[in-house]
Amino acid sequence: MPNASAMQELHLNGSSNGGGAVMSNGNGYQNGVSNGQINGTNGATAMKAIKCSCSKSSAEASDSNNNKGHEKCTFHHDLELDHKPSTREDLLPLMSRSYRMLLSSLGEDPERQGLLKTPERAAKAMLFFTKGYDQSLEEALNGAVFDEDHDEMVVVKDIEMFSMCEHHLVPFYGKVSIGYLPCKKILGLSKLARIVEIFSRRLQVQERLTKQIAVAVTQAVQPAGVAVIIEGVHMCMVMRGVQKINSKTVTSTMLGVFRDDPKTREEFLTLCNNK
């Protein structure tokens, strides 16, 4: 773990050959800490200066044990997305060099016509695949929480989901079904899909993604309970490894009455299974 002052401003200097780097942010549920270890050629590191906007003095920042002032920093934690790099697009030149190095490592010629612009395209695609790091729950909700005297179950099912496996950096995709039992507050229906987008457009594992969606809905409207089911297809199982093309992974999170009341849970599962 780097010290807190290093976290405030990372100056990562690249080699003359444009050492490669891939930034990795973990998504720990509640207290997960994410550290991007960036290595280039000859052990050199390459990256533009990335500043965390935590307003702490150098004296305060010297406390690296509990990382004070960074409790909600996206770069180091996955609680709320308060702090961001200046712009993620600033990372494009570095990421393009990294993809170029990858092509060379595979024995390809990055100078041939078909690959000339591939590193830049791949870098832009990766930024799109992980755009959820730039989005917060508050921005996605945009005030679409309404007072309503409704206490019956709300279910939105078969929300399409695309994400990236953090273990192999290959896609997984599927459908998300969300149900909640309101307590005098309801959420704009499209916002449930936007919540799915926030957390799926990151480096993920399906188990964590399921819980993060449920917790976000709970934070948004404080319902009596939330239920989330994800059915996903993982390309790391289809294209490589065991290569089981028909396998699907199903994960669920049940909070509140959905966990405590079997009848409520059964009603949700029945609604999800109805075609």
Secondary structure, DSSP 8 states (H G I E B T S, - for coil): ---HHHHHEEEE---TT-----------SSS-B-------GGG---EEEEE------HHHHT-TTTTTT-TTBTTTBSS---B--S-GGGGHHHHHHHHHHHHHHTT--TTSGGGTTHHHHHHHHHHHHTGGGG--HHHHHTT-EEE----S-EEEEEEEEEEEETTTS-EEEEEEEEEEE-SSEEE-HHHHHHHHHHHHSSEE-HHHHHHHHHHHHHHHH--SEEEEEEEEEEHHHHTSTT--TT--EEEEEEEEHHHH-HHHHHHHHHHHH--
